[in-house]
Amino acid sequence: MMAWDTIMRRRATLVIDRKITLENGTILQAVVWELPIPLKGSLHRYKYRLFCGLQGKCLVRFDNELGKGDHKHVMDLESPYLFRDIPTLLQDFRDEIRRAGGKI
């Protein structure tokens, strides 16, 4: 029998896969998959990882780990995140970067 993550990868659809490095060295990465069923801990069918970092440090990260659900990391603080939809997720990510002092 195949592992759950193998089955999900075969049936998942990649929605966003983008990584850029800005002139100041800031790395921005967004990966979003649409899944056939929600991950444990999430009410929606998306698996996502949004990252903003500079000089080897994470400034902002939004993700939804299996069993952990939707959450965000801002500097060293982790807190729950209320997922609505992909456009709102991307806007919330940009807003959080600006609030944390990042330049995008």
C-alpha positions, 0 to 999 in steps of 0.5 A: 500500500502506498503512503498517504503523502505519495497518493496526495502528490500523485493526485494534487495539482500544482497551483503556484510554484515561484521563487525570486531573489530581490536585489537586496537578497530577500528570498520570496517563495510561494508553493501552493497545491490543490489537494483532492481532500483537505489535510488533517488540521485544515478545512480547505483543499490547499497545501501551501508554503509561503516564505520570505527570508533574508541572510539565512533568517526567516522573516515571514512564513505561512504554511499548513503542516499535516496535523498542525493546520494553518499558521504563520511565523513572523520572526520567531513567533508562530500564531494561527492563521485563518485561511480564506482563499488563495488571493487573500493568503497572498495579500496577507503574506505581503501585508505581514512582510511589510509589517515585519519591516521587509521590503518587497 
